[in-house]
Every structure is written in structure tokens, then in C-alpha cells.
Amino acid sequence: MSMTVQLIGSALILLAFVLAQAGRLGTGTWSYLWLNFVGSGLTAGDALHERQWGFLLLEGAWMVVSLLSLVKKARGGGLGRATGGQGR
């Protein structure tokens, strides 16, 4: 089960990254932010369960930044210059 959670979480984060790099998804879009939040949440949860502290720090920070960006976007705040792209 742990390996499946890691793979799904990592795939979501990588999907967001690849789509952003290809210019198909802006880094300030709901889709991008949710893919990062859910993916990092899954991997952080697994890291906590497996007591992988370095991985938890990385993914936990990624999850918190993604969550803060989602909250900021929900409140109508901008996310800087990287808000272009598709996927509102």
C-alpha cells in the first residue's frame, strides 16, 4: 500500500510540473495547485507513516506552500507573475 500511495502522490506532482513546463497549465491555476497539494499530501502522509523525516520535511513544506497558495487564490489574491495558462 505504501508504495502505491508514494507512486500516486509523486505522479500527481510530476503531472503538474510536466504540464506547466509544456505550457499547458499555469502555475497559478486551480488545477496546478490542487495537483501539488493532493500529491504532496499523499507523499507527506506516507512519509509520516514510514517515519522518513527528511522526505516528510520536503513534502510537508510542499503541501503547506500549496495550501497557502490555494487559500490566497480563494481569497482573490494573485500568485505573482506565474498565473497564466489554462485551467481555471
N, C-alpha and C positions, 0 to 999 in steps of 0.2 A: 504494500500500500504506500509506504513512504516514497519509494522510487516513482510511483505513478503521480503522486502529488508534486514531487520535485519536477518531473517532466512537464506536467500540465502548467504549473506556475512559470517555469522557465520559458516554455513555448509561448505563453501569453506575453511575457515581457519582450521576448525576441520578435514576436509578430509586430508589436507596436513599434519597435526600433526599426525593423526592416521596412515597414510601410512608411515610416517617417523619412527614412533615408532615401526611399524611392520617390518621395514627393507625393505619395498617395494619401498621407494622413498628417495633418498638422499637429505639432506637439502640444498645442493648447486646446485641442478638441476633446469633447467628452469621451469619444472612443479611445483615444490615446491614453488619457488619464485613467479611465476605468480599467483598460487592459493592464496598465502598470500597477494600479492599486490591487486588483484581484490577484495578478500574478505574483507580486511581491508578498501579498498577504498569505498566499498558499505556501510559498517557499519559506517565509519567516515562521509560520506556524509549524512547518515541518522541522525547521532548524531548531526551534524551541523544544519540540518533542524529542529530537535526537541529541539535544544538548551540544549543538555545533555553534559555539558562541560567536566566532568570527563571522560565520555565514548569517547568523541572526542579526548581528550588528549591521551588516551590509543590507540585508533585505528588510530589516525593520526600519532603517533610515529611509530606504527607497519607498517603503509603504507610507511612512509619515509624510514625506515630501509630496507624494502623490495625493494623499488625503488632504493635505493643506491646499494643494492646487485645486482639487475638486471643490473644496469649501469656498475658496476665493472665487472660482468661476461661478458657483451657485449664487454667490452674493453680488454678482455682476462685475467683479473686479477683473481687470486684464491680467494676462500672464506674460507680459513683455512682448518682444517682437516676434516670438516664435508661435504666434497664434493662428497663422494662416493654414490653409489646407482644407480638406473636406471633413465631413463627419460631425456636423452639429447635432 
